[in-house]
Amino acid sequence: QRRVRLHGIAYTVGIISSFALLAAMLYVLRRGGAEIGWGFQLQSPVMVATLAYILFAFGLSLSGILPIGTSLTRVGGSRLLQRTGLSGSFFAGMLATVVATPCTAPFMGASIGYALTQPFVVGLAVFLSLGLGLALPFLVLAFMPGLQRLLPRPGRWMETMKQFLAFPLYGT
């Protein structure tokens, strides 16, 4: 049990470290004069059209028509993730941030927009909170393994759900 908890903590630290690094990079770019914000890209018709095509392609992928992202599953086989012990869990947390951020970004938009308009300390606190929010479910399961029995089991329902979720993407 102690070992599982330590791995949960290492995974969480990996995620939070990634968010801290992301915040630092954005603030360095902003200090360097770059116009870093959230949503200003959507004022460009080319960007809006590109995003529309990307979302449509993701919808096709969820429908099973155009497989996208299958090569990303090999990222998990990298040397960093093949490490055993706590460093493997740490780098798995970092990878989780990279993989999950594009999917969770729409939900974090207002928070990131706020963070980027604030002084660094406030913005960093927002980014660290977002990282903790991403890691929290895994961390809770590491400390309370009995909750795992409440999670749904993999099965055919996952394919149905995936195909169902294609339609909101088409609508977007």
Buried (B, 14 or more C-beta within 10 A) or exposed (E): EEEEEBBBBBBBBBBBBBBBEBBBEBBEEBEEEEEBEBEEEEEEEEEEEEBEEEBBBBBBBBBEEEEEEEEEEEEEEEEBBEBEEBEBBBBBBBBBBEBEBEEBEEEBEEBBBEBBEEEBEEBBEBBBBBBBBBBEEBBEBBEEEEEEEEEEEEEEEEEEEEEEEBEEBEEE
